[in-house]
């Protein structure tokens, strides 16, 4: 195969695991839960799913649908606290404000989420990051909000946010200090969890700075279960977001600990950072699903360091990867251009799709693999396909059906999610589009007919 026209092969074993091979009525089901028979390999009587254990044969040009979109590792270890059935959406203070936060900023942000309509689109969490607390615990060993910046306390702030129909998130750390050298929660997990619950907190981002566990046998993975246990013991349902930076490959163990887990180091507002992080997160696609998600860090859309095309690609790929959609800009002063990106309901719907299978990179071509195809299955017999141009000039990117695991005779309708228009009602074998440099076209493919051999 041409070195400039490479198919991305998953480095994870092909083992489609969706509960078992038979439903309660004894009939087989498609392992991707909502895909047409043409997307599945069934035996002759269609009552039992044929196992898909064979790895991709590099000598052939096509792969099975289930091997391309493998989610075999999902659900092996699952927290199951009823949260995160779809990736979390909301806002976080860090990317724009860093330590320059106060209760007024948080209240005004909650107001803006509602007034702009972002809350109605699903952006429900208002998450306070580092620097909300005083530099020391009080005489009883309790965390204390900084009296200068949060004079009313967190409970009053949670009440304000809840009255808007939103949810409040807070931040702590699995080490002795937070990253900005406020008190961490190690050895205080139970007290801190009870305090957060008493304040009405709905979400905890749990960071990894000053972590004493790095020298322990189990590494950082040993630092996060104590807070999980403490949160569960409060009786309040609190979303648990692990921010371990991907150091000890949390996708391998965090599913039974938290509702999302960072797979990478911190993002910054640049094209280089965003693309690097997208590639790193892609590795762990098979481990994500309802209840627990890979987290490539928060959105930078609107913060000024990238072009609108790059921000559009950023939002598209995060949505396709089923990443948390946590806005990181100042939504109080959001521009129309930024709102057009993060407010695109059709793209948000991809992220929030009930099937919950993380999309991934499936094909690259061109110099340094800069012409890319990312894709993922959706509910309702559909596929999302992103044509991402990471080249320095505009380029036509074409995807053949074999790359997507579809038979070449299948006919699909195609909808453009950024132009909000239907492009074709009967595309067959391939689809291509001219994509601007660093931009990303995003489409939904819906089968119009199945090939005769597939039914």
Order of alpha helices (4+ residues) and beta strands (2+ residues): beta-alpha-beta-alpha-alpha-beta-alpha-beta-alpha-beta-alpha-beta-beta-alpha-beta-alpha-beta-alpha-alpha-beta-beta-beta-beta-beta-beta-beta-beta
